[in-house]
Amino acid sequence: METKIKFFFLGLIDAFIISVIALLLKEDIMSIFFLSATLMAVTFFIAFKLINKDIEVAKDNFEKAREENKEAIKMRTEFVTNVTHELKTPLTSISGFVETLQNGAIDDKDARIKFLGIIADETARLNRLIEDILTLSHIENSKNQVESIFSVREESEMVIKMIKPIAERKKITIENNISKDCKLSGNVDRFKQMMVNLVENAVKYGKENGHVWLETSKEEGYFIISVRDDGIGVKEDEIDRITERFYRVDKSRARVVDGTGLGLSIVKHTASLFGGQLSIHSKVDEGSVFKVKIPKNKIIL
């Protein structure tokens, strides 16, 4: 479209210049012809350059789109492969124990109780995994979110009540130091899901008799909601990767808790729904700080 407009204006300019030349030279047909031919040659040269430029731009855009498409296909393939593997693991375990029970173990009371307990755990794990996959998919594909103004402190208190039974088992104290006057504009359900994942993560990877702190602070242009713990921490070379879907940390740390591997990925995507971003600071055996940086225009104080 832009090229057509350029040609149109070039044609108008040519016509105007030729008309002026004709008026000035009057009956000198050869001079008019020569100057017109020269002008047309210059016009065609300019047009050729414009077309060439448009072709190069189109070529660059095509290459960029092709690379992005290849990357998207690669990510989708990896995601499907990972989902298949993650779903297969609990299903294989459930199937194996069901078969064992069917082959006679059901008559052994102790074995029956043990195997049914494992099946229940694997079923719960499978359910959590499916829920996290659906949540992540919904966040990535939802364009229109139901928004409202809600109290960050009140929603955080509700999250703490949900996580409290897990914290009590490890004798972990959760302190909510979020400002009572802080309100946020956005989707309250997504915010609560984000905070559940952050607080649960802090508790699960926390130490016995440890602490988890929920705090707020300000940076230039941003309002910060932090979840800090004094737990086992994360190695420096893994910090940038722990928000990747299904990323597994080193085996010694992975054995501490059983998770779906999607929690922090959900947090990262949810933060972006609020126009914010997730940053992580951590040291092994000292603890971690997960900061959700939200633009101040989303905060009502």
N, C-alpha and C positions, 0 to 999 in steps of 0.2 A: 504493500500500500504506500509506504513512504517513497519507494523508488518511483512509482507511477506519478506521485505528486511532484517529485523532482523533475521527471521528464516533462511533465505538463508545464511547469514554470520555465524550463529551458526552452521549450518550444515557443512559449509566449515571448521570451526575451529575443529569440532568433527572429521571429516574425517582426517584432518591433524594430530591431536593428536593421533588418533587410529593408523595411519600409522607409526608415530614415535615410539609408544609403541610396535607395531609389529616388527619393525626393531631391537629395543633394546632387546626384550624378545625372539625373534626368534621362537623357537619351543615350548615355554611354553604356550600352547593353553589355559589352565585353567586361567592363570594369565591375558592373553590378554582378555579372555571372561569376567572375573571379573571386570577388569579395564574399559573395554568398556561399560559393563552394568552400572557401577557406573557413568561413564561419561555421558551416555545417560540419566540416572535418573536425574543428575544435570541439563542437558540441558532441559529436559522436565519441571523441576521445574522452571527454569528461563523463559522458554517459557510460562508457566502457569501464572507467575507473570506479564509478558509483556502483555499477553492477558487480564488479569484482569485489568491492568492499562488502557489499551485501552478501555475496556468495561466501566470502571468508567468515563473516559474522554468523551466517546460517550454518556453515560447516562447524565452527567452534561450538555453537549452541547444540548442534546435533551430537558432536563428540561428547560434550559435557552431559547431555541427557542420556546418552548411551552408557557412559561410565556410571552415572547415578543409578540407572536401571540395573546394570550389572551388579552394583553394590547392594541394591535393594533385593535383588533375586538371591544373592549370596546370603544376606542376612536372614531372609525368609527361609531359605533352605536350612541354614544352621539352626534357626529357631524351631522349625518343624522336627529336625533331627534330634535336638535337645529335648523337646517336649515328648517325642516318642520314647526316648530313652528314660526320661524321668517318670513317665506313666508306666512304662514296662516294668521298672524295678519293683514298685509295690504290688503290681498285678501278679508278677511272677512269684513273689513271696506269698501272697494270699493263695494263689493257685496251688503252690507247693504244700502249704500247711493243710489246706482243705483235702488234698489228695492223701496226705499222711493220716488225717483223721478218718477218711473213708476206708483206708486200708487196715483199720483196726485200732488206731491210737485213741479213737473216741471212747473205747471201753476203759481206758486208763484215766482215772479221774484227774490225777496231777498233770498228766500230759495234755488232757483235754482243756483244762483251765489255762495252762501255759500257752498252748497253741491258739486258743480262742482269744486270749489277751493279745498275742502278736497280730492276729488277723484284725482285731479291733484297732490296734495302733496303726497298722498299714492302711486300713480303710480311712482312718482319720487323716493320715498323711496324704492319701490320694485325694480326699475331699479338699484339703487345704491347697493342694497343688492346682486343682481344677479351678477353685475360687480365685486364686492369685492370677492364673492365666486369663480368666474371664475379666478380672478387674483391670489388668494391664491392657488387654485388648480394648476394653471399653474406654479407658483413659486415652489411648492413642487414637481411637476412631471417633470419639465424641467431639463435635464442634460446638454444640450448644449445651451449656451447663446451666442448671437451675442455680441461680445465685441469690444470696441473702447476706445480711449483715449479722454476724454472730460474735459472741465473746470468746476470745482465744483462751482465756483463763477457765471459763466454765467447760468448754469442750475438752480441755486438757485434764480437768478434774475427772470428767467422765471416763477418759482414756485410762487414767491412773487406777480408777476403781476396777476397770476391766482387767488390767494387768496385775493388780495387787495379789491375787492368789499365787501367781507364778513367783512374784517377788518375795512373798512371805516364805515360800518353800526354801529359798536361798538366803533368807534373812537380809534382804536388800531393802534399804530405805529409799523411797522416792520423794524428792522435795520439789514442790511446784512453786517456783519463784517468778512466774509470769505475771506481768502487771494486770491488776484487776480491771483497769480501765481500757485495756487494749481490745479493739474490735477489728475484725477482718471482713472484707467484702469478697465473697466467692462462694464456692460450693461447699457447704458444711460437711457433707458426707465424705467428700474426697479429702478434706482437711483432717477429719477424724481418722480416716484410713491411714493417712500419711503419719499421723502422730502415733497411732497404734503400732505401726511397723517400726518406727524409730524407738519408742519406749520399750517395746517387746524385745527388740534387738539388743538394746542396752542392758536389759535384765538378763536375757539368755546368755550373753557373753560377759556378764558381770561376775565378780568374785563373791564368794560367801561372805556375808556381813558387809557387803559393799554399799555404794551409794549411786543414785542416779539423780541428776539435777535437770529440771526444765527451767530455762532462763530466756530472757529477752534482752536485746541490746540494740544499739543504733550504729549504722555506718553511713557514710555519705550517700544519700539517695536510697538507702535500704533500711528495712527493719528486720532484725535477725531473731529467729526463734531457734534456740539451741537445745539439744539433748546431750548431756555430758555424763560420762560414767568413769569409774575407776577400775574398769575390767581388764581383760587380757590384752586388749589392743590389737592393732593390725600392722603387719610389716609394711614398711615404706613403699616397697616395690609393688604392693598389692592394693594400695589405697585407690589408685586410679581405675582399678579393674573390678572392685567389689560391687559396683552398681550395674555391671553387665549381667544380662539374663543368664541364670544358671551357673554363674562363675563360682568355682569352688576354691576356697583358700587352701593353705597347706593342710595335709591330712590330720595333723595333731590338733589343729584348731577346729577343723570340720567335725571331729568326733565329739566336741563339747556339746553341741546341740543338733537337733534335727530340724532343718528348715527347707523351704522350697527353692531357695536361691533366687527368688523374685522380689523379695521384700524391699530391698534398697533400690531396685530398678523402678518399682512402683512409686517409691518416695521421690526419686529423681523426676519422673514424668509428672507426678502430681504437683511438684514445686513449679514446673514449667506452666501448668494450668493457671497458676496465680501470677504468672509473669516473672517468677523467681528462679532460683537455682540452688543446688545442693553443693555444699563444700564439706570436706572431711579432713579432720586433723587427728592423728593417732600416733601413739608410741606403744610398742610392745611392753606388756606388764605394767603400764601406767594408765591406760585408758584411752577413750576416744571422745571427740566432740563432733557431732553432726549438726551443721548449721544450715537452716533454710533461710535464704536471703530473699525477702519479698519487697518489691518496690513500695515506697512510702505512700504512693497514691492509692494503694490497696488497703492501707491501714487507717483506722479511725480511732483517734485517741481522745 
